[in-house]
Amino acid sequence: EASLDKDVKRRDFTCNALAYNPLESELHDYVGGLDDIHHQCLRVVGDAEQRFSEDSLRVWRCCRFLAQLQFTCEPKTWEALCECSPRLEMPAAERVTQELQKLMSATKPSLGLQALQESGLGERVLEGYSAIKKEIFKACDGLPKTSRWAHLLTAIDEDKRFQYLRFSKKEKNWIQTLISVEGDSEKACFS
């Protein structure tokens, strides 16, 4: 029990810090995760700045969870995320790209995309991200998942689109082709 309590307190967000014992049908919630899920609130376990400093991928995960879960960010967590974002060491480009891929596949990617902009994180991977209009983010929600990246990246200078993000060659070709045919998936398939 004591080691479980310690393990849970090292987790990133309270909604990820629940432990279930299937043998006794017991749910252990040491950090208020159930309450946060009920209130649709994303909150860091413990001190937010410390958690983000321990693993800088957590700020990216936070933006992804906002899009996937459609939760709001608890104020202290958001404040720490914005405070840490400019100075945190960047995780491996592959890891950031994976988080952003999951964000772009969410039901409401606009929530995560706006969080990336407001926190300054987006600018760290896509130069010019801070100038993207919110309508572009919102439009992504209604697009097929296969078209979202192309729509977003049309707002970024061509030579800056793939500087940091690590797409497979196939993904990169698809995005570039889709941009060149102005988002027409049928034309992109035939080109």
C-alpha positions, 0 to 999 in steps of 0.5 A: 500500500505504501509503495503504491501511494509513492508510485501514484504520487510520481505520476504526471496527471491525477487522471492517470494516477488511479490504481485498481486492484482487480482481486478485491475490486478496489480503486485507490485514489490518493490524489483526487483523480476521480474528482478531477475526472468528474469535473473534467479538469486536468491537474498535475500530481503534486507540484506542477513546475517540479513535475514538468521539470522532471520530464519535459514531455509532460507539457506536450502530453498536457496539451494532447490530453486537453484535445483528447479528453476535452478537459480544462486545465487547472489554473496552477497546472496551466500557469506552471506549463506556461512558465516552464515552456520556454526554458524546458529542455526539448524532448526527442523530436520523435517523442514530441511528434508522437504526442502531436500526432495523437493530439491531431487525431483527437476529437477536438484538436483545436483545444490542444493546438490553442494550448500549444499557441498560448503556452508558446510550445508550438513556436518551439517546433514550428517557427511562425506558429504563434501567428496562426489564426484560431480559425485554422485550429478550429477548422481542424476539428471538422476535417478528416484526420488524414487532412489535419496536418496539411491544413495546419501546416499551410499556415507555416512557411514551406521551408519551416514545416518539417524542421523539427517534426519527425514524420515518416517519408510517406506521411511527409509526402502525403502532407506535401501533396495534400498542401499542393492540391489545396486539401483535395484528398481525391486529387492527392490520392491520384497524384 
